[in-house]
Amino acid sequence: MDEQTVSPRASAGESQGWRERLADKAEALQSTPLAMWLDEDSPACRARAEALSWQWGPLTLDASKQRLDQETLQLLLDWAESRELHRWREALFAGEIVNPSEGRPAWHAASRWGRECPPPSGSEAAVAEAQAQHRRMAEIVACIRNGRWQGATGLPIRHLVHIGVGGSDLGPRLVSEALAEAGAAGAIGVHFVSSMDGGQLLPLMERLDPAATLLVVASKSFTTADTSFNLRTALTWLEEALATDEAEIRRHQLVGVSAHPERMAAFGIPEAHQLTFSEGVGGRFSLWSAIGVSLAVRIGMPAFEGLLEGAHAMDRHFLEAPSRENLPVLSAVIGAWNSQFLGIPSHAILPYDSRLASLPAYLQQLEMESNGKSCMRDGRPVESATCPILWGEVGPNAQHAFYQLLHQGSHTVSAELLAVAHRHGAWGGRLVARLRDQQRLTLANCLAQSQLLALGDEAIPASLQGFLAQGYRGNQPHSVWLLEALTPQALGSLLALYEHKVFVQSLLWGLNPFDQPGVELGKRLASSLYRRLGEEAVAPEETVRDIATERLVSRLTGVMAP
Ligand SMILES: O=P(O)(O)OC[C@H]1O[C@](O)(CO)[C@@H](O)[C@@H]1O
């Protein structure tokens, strides 16, 4: 095997035997009702439930409501091993080229490697660079949070507007919301703006004090149109509102985060206000890097460090635990089983905690942008389904929206329900009792929905139903995650787990999870249509014409404001 580049070819062919054996298993297990596996009085069911649930640190995974038995799980794990899981995992952490189309390593684990722990051989420079950036980031965060950062007119900063999109938005946004309680002491309001239409920016420009607002532009490439258009609008707002020279605004009220310091410098961001990270940290894996600066302002540096610690602990678990106890490996093979062998195309993410409201969107990018592919690393087409379609919503709210389809619709959907055991510890008095009641209600709903999704009404006694069976289908395979508490460490571990799950699935499917060629062409088509909608001249070879789009273009140019 090449020293620098990990070869996928050998492993791609080796899966044939496992594929056939697993396909046979799938055929046999498809028709087994989950209720048959969940009988509390049966020793076999108890043994299966025990074998299909795992506890590590603050996380518990219960996969006993998956259409899976112990023998199949072992076959799935053998399949993962047959794809050289060990070798690839070491390659990932050592900084070998695991992203061959872009000729890059993937340095996300290096960007959270613990200070007290020697880095894996080959990753020393990347770890040192990430730690140096974290130190610079901590200085900026302290300066903003303790009111020392002043705007162009000398007022201390009180609002931060983080402008980024995709991986430069979703991770920081999710963690800021999830851990907002951890940083409640911070006096800075942190806001996230991603949508290119300016719709998220407008209400902020109406409400925030421009003299006390800092813009943080987060863009790995520093070329993404969505971000640069939002940034230009926000800068114009500050310049007009403060009647101050544009260069002054950029010097005092703009922080940049990018893998391209030269582009930030060309834009007029002073070096002291630039944070950088390695080109080898993928956008959707970047929240641990300096891309997390706004989130660190929101939650405070100690909580941000706790997040990194939790992620690092999961990295070690992924590297060291045997496959049968390794949560990322187990999650990956169970997901691949559902998608590839049971043919379930759609996967719902259902957090029973509103602090995790952005988890579905975050995982959509992480999983679908990574493994939403049908071409293997070596260019051959895949022979089976790969990443499912992810979607989801806060579980209790979704119960009043789309659970109807989960319970009685015609589609099989796989799912993950996530619940947090302890919360509201910070409250006192009568409120704490009220809030704990709400938490108990939420947990009860999570468990009840999980029962119903698995069992369906036929397995539920008529005495409980109060009426005749209503056609709840049951047999919707899903896992339940329990987090002891939503601490920075637990959240860091959970998110790192999903990153490694994606990596393991990419090995199973022979994909490169670290590029996203499918999103690029759309950007180019949009760029020529943008010019045409502005009635600028566009050469025929720069644009694509089809009758439907032409009709819409002429309708739009007729009604758009000049
Ligand atoms: O951080 P950038 O370079 O602005 O990119 C934003 C996002 O755009 C994408 O490249 C997809 O268009 C994502 O992979 C990335 O997270």
The ligand as a MOL file (V3000), in Angstrom:
LIG
                    3D

  0  0  0     0  0            999 V3000
M  V30 BEGIN CTAB
M  V30 COUNTS 16 16 0 0 0
M  V30 BEGIN ATOM
M  V30 1 O -16.8080 27.7820 4.3310 0
M  V30 2 P -17.0860 28.0550 2.9110 0
M  V30 3 O -15.8710 27.9130 2.0450 0
M  V30 4 O -17.7550 29.3910 2.7190 0
M  V30 5 O -18.0800 26.9450 2.3870 0
M  V30 6 C -19.3510 26.7950 2.9310 0
M  V30 7 C -19.9630 25.4780 2.5540 0
M  V30 8 O -20.0760 25.3760 1.1510 0
M  V30 9 C -19.8050 24.0470 0.7360 0
M  V30 10 O -18.5750 24.0450 0.1050 0
M  V30 11 C -20.8480 23.5140 -0.1930 0
M  V30 12 O -21.2030 24.4380 -1.1330 0
M  V30 13 C -19.7510 23.2520 2.0250 0
M  V30 14 O -19.0490 22.0720 1.9090 0
M  V30 15 C -19.1850 24.2460 2.9550 0
M  V30 16 O -19.3530 23.8940 4.2920 0
M  V30 END ATOM
M  V30 BEGIN BOND
M  V30 1 2 1 2
M  V30 2 1 2 3
M  V30 3 1 2 4
M  V30 4 1 2 5
M  V30 5 1 5 6
M  V30 6 1 6 7
M  V30 7 1 7 8
M  V30 8 1 7 15
M  V30 9 1 8 9
M  V30 10 1 9 10
M  V30 11 1 9 11
M  V30 12 1 9 13
M  V30 13 1 11 12
M  V30 14 1 13 14
M  V30 15 1 13 15
M  V30 16 1 15 16
M  V30 END BOND
M  V30 END CTAB
M  END
